[in-house]
Amino acid sequence: MDLVAFNSFVIHLIAYMSLPLINGGDDIENEESKFINMVYNYDWSSTSLGPIEMWEPVLKHVTGSSKASHPPIVILINPPDWILLYNKAYVSILKTKHPDALGMRLQDVFPEYFEHRAKHELNNLIATGKGAYLNDESAFLYDGYKEEVFNHSTINPVFKSDGTICAVFCLVQEITQRVKTSRRLKTLDEFGHHISKVKSLESACHIITKVLSNNKDIPYTLIYLINHTLNTSSESLIAHLIATTFDYDMGRNIPDYFPKTHEIIDLTKDSNKNYDEYIELKRGVTTYSFLKCESWPIYLTLKERNHVKVLLNDGSRAILLSIKISRVLSVVLIYGINQLHTLDEKHMEFLQLVTNQINTFLQQAKSIEDEKERTKMLAELNYQKIVFFQGISHELKSSNAFKHTWKGQIDILLYLDYKENKKMIVLEVSDTGIGIPEIALSNIFQRFYRAESQGARSHEGTGIGLALVKELITLHGGDVAVSSVVLIVDDNNDMRDYLADLLREFDIYRARDGQDAIRVLKMLKKSPDLILSDIMMPNMDGYELLDVLRSDIKTLMIPVILLSAKACDVSKIKGLDKGADDYLIKPFSSRELVARIHANIELSLLRRKIFFQRYKQEDTKQLLFSITNMITGYYVFNNLIKNQDKVSVVKRKKKKKNMITGISKLDINEIFLYVAREVYRRLPCERISIIPNEQFNNNKIVVPGEKGSECLTPVINPFSEINDNNGNNSQTFTTLQEHLDKSSGVSISLDVYCDDVRKNVSELSVEVNLDYKNWGWIKAHRSPNSIWSDWK
């Protein structure tokens, strides 16, 4: 193709592309006209091109045709000056560089792009006279900020009549948004490939940060989990940094330019913090406001329930978003913002989509953890059931008379008798054993009560044998004392009377609405074992009553059954979500109601036992932590003393030695006195002795002391209505020996003579080692043959 034909082809192509839109409006035409006038009125004589009248004819034709075309076009004129002349569509690429870029050199408008990319391509075009297709990825600088730009473009030479190149015609297609969209869709798709790997909240967080590592749109991610704990007086908010994209096998490398990034944060301390330093950043025609702060505004993000933009110390940007996982768990996500990106609407949409994916991950993880917790609780309930029935089986096979009779005989009589003109059969068992103390007579028919004995053949048992005997006899005509208390809450008098009559096996209290129920609860000395409440009531309905009950530590664990005529799932779900244990639709079967009441009371007792055991475990951990800190402090202090400057006069060596010995004795005695007191407060026993090895020359510590002046108030049990002995004794025959076998340095003697008290005792002895040497023993005493199922 000759030069004339090629130039004609280019002109016709541009003319075709410049056809006006069918539905274009007057406004568009006016804008185009203004732009064309601006180009023609530009002082071209101030450039190396000179006035338009002096330009080459072919250049005039190309210029006239390109100004009205819709694809972005730029003409680079007069090599090697490469003067810019462009159409209105190219303004979207120039952004804030327009209109100053018109008539300027390419190397002055985009210097970095020219040096690294354009200069080579343009020189090659001048040398060969051939056009080229370019696929550009560049970072253009606009008014102090860089922005990522992706273009497809074709460059072709424009020839003068003498065959030399007077300009380069560039047809540009910007694909920045297409590239970003494709990249972001790939990120979202990557989440879907990993959700099956989620096993827990922690694993979910690490998978999320792995998916987002080396991500161009989100340079880094930090994930804080916030636990909401409702106490009696205030709400506790503790944030834990679970995972980041800065994690590696050996630790975590947080950049220095970040705000203070704590692993654990007590957010309640941030509730009154003021955030008033905001910095405005301009990107194009839009101004963004960023918070400048010393530490990440986690609490502010939770409070605002909206995103918070933060400006970092190095001028980079980040954004915080929050997710509500459950009533007691929230998440705050910290996303880095690519320095080459504007935080525009499309970028925010992408971040929200990523947050939605993360929410799906964490909800899945929470469901898995909840299911594991339910399974664990069911396993514990099942274990308690097995222990209970094993105890029953054992008690039915044991004979108290045989166990406590060493000499003499056991008589069993079976005969007829009369009481109140009624014939009865009497089974009488008598023996010549050790007898039952008078003080224990009133308690022997209580479940799990055990009268301590010095002369039993064996020491097993759970204290439920005689209770079972009483219950079996009661089934044959004896009296039964009902201990369960039920509170009925209903605004209908007839319904209250009907329920009271139906539940006459229980002790019944009544209330006419929620407010009246609160009054009754305050009046009762003992909390009811169950509350049976209607939903629709005046003053305070059943849902409002539930809110009050579940927000008070005293009534938190009382099982509640809701009664309602509403059969819809919405009402039932609302009640269960607010904390109801069961939901029954009117009209209901009387047998079903009674069965559900029994089941919920039994489940409540088992739950309380489990919570009590967990409370004891946590209390023990806290005590051990405190003791460990004290002993660690003791050793640190002694090591500091021992490592003091050894260059000292001989006269002071003896004095220094005496000082160290005195401090060591004083500190270790105080530590073990504290240990003795705290163990005595938690472990029911007659006394605690701490006996040092003779080589340490320390004093024996006994609690309570002779004067009895120590502060030995028992540790308060928050589950005071649960009999501590019940749970302990029920585990004796299944777990005690296993714990003894695994616990090195622990021994139990059920009946041994003690010189200090000059009588036989049941003794628990624990060996104490310091510096891998035996320091002494901690010994606890009870009356002979007492079990120690609660020692651990």
Sequence and secondary structure as in RCSB ss.txt:
>XXXX:A:sequence
MDLVAFNSFVIHLIAYMSLPLINGGDDIENEESKFINMVYNYDWSSTSLGPIEMWEPVLKHVTGSSKASHPPIVI
LINPPDWILLYNKAYVSILKTKHPDALGMRLQDVFPEYFEHRAKHELNNLIATGKGAYLNDESAFLYDGYKEEVF
NHSTINPVFKSDGTICAVFCLVQEITQRVKTSRRLKTLDEFGHHISKVKSLESACHIITKVLSNNKDIPYTLIYL
INHTLNTSSESLIAHLIATTFDYDMGRNIPDYFPKTHEIIDLTKDSNKNYDEYIELKRGVTTYSFLKCESWPIYL
TLKERNHVKVLLNDGSRAILLSIKISRVLSVVLIYGINQLHTLDEKHMEFLQLVTNQINTFLQQAKSIEDEKERT
KMLAELNYQKIVFFQGISHELKSSNAFKHTWKGQIDILLYLDYKENKKMIVLEVSDTGIGIPEIALSNIFQRFYR
AESQGARSHEGTGIGLALVKELITLHGGDVAVSSVVLIVDDNNDMRDYLADLLREFDIYRARDGQDAIRVLKMLK
KSPDLILSDIMMPNMDGYELLDVLRSDIKTLMIPVILLSAKACDVSKIKGLDKGADDYLIKPFSSRELVARIHAN
IELSLLRRKIFFQRYKQEDTKQLLFSITNMITGYYVFNNLIKNQDKVSVVKRKKKKKNMITGISKLDINEIFLYV
AREVYRRLPCERISIIPNEQFNNNKIVVPGEKGSECLTPVINPFSEINDNNGNNSQTFTTLQEHLDKSSGVSISL
DVYCDDVRKNVSELSVEVNLDYKNWGWIKAHRSPNSIWSDWK
>XXXX:A:secstr
  HHHHHHHHHHHHHHHT   TT  HHHHHHHHHHHHHHHHS GGGSTT  GGGS HHHHHHHHHHTT SS EEE
EESTTT EEEE GGGHHHHGGGTTTTTTSBHHHHSHHHIIIIIHHHHHHHHHH   EEEEEEEEEEETTEEEEEE
EEEEEEEEE TTS EEEEEEEEEE HHHHHHHHHHHHHHHHHHHGGG  SHHHHHHHHHHHTTT SSSS EEEEE
EEEEE SSSEEEEEEEEEETTEETTEE   TTS B  SEEEGGGGTT     EEEEEETTEEEEEE  SB  HHH
HHHHTS EEEE TTS EEEEEEEEEETTEEEEEEEEE TTS   HHHHHHHHHHHHHHHHHHHHHHHHHHHHHHH
HHHHHHHHHHHHHHHHHHHHHH  HHHHH  SS EEEEEEEEEETTEEEEEEEEEE SS   GGGTTTTTSTT  
   SS S     S HHHHHHHHHHHTT       EEEEE S HHHHHHHHHHTTTSEEEEESSHHHHHHHHHH S
S  SEEEEESS SSS HHHHHHHHHTSTTTTT  EEEEES  SHHHHHHHHHTT SEEEESS  HHHHHHHHHHH
HHHHHHHHHHHHHHHHHHHHHHHHHHHHHHHHHHHHHHHHHHTS S   HHHHHHHHHHHHHHHHHHHHHHHHHH
HHHHHHHS  SEEEEEE GGG    EEES SS  S       TTTTS HHHHHHHTHHHHHHHHHHH TTEEEEE
EEEETTTTEEEEEEEEEEEETTEEEEEEEEEESTT   TT  
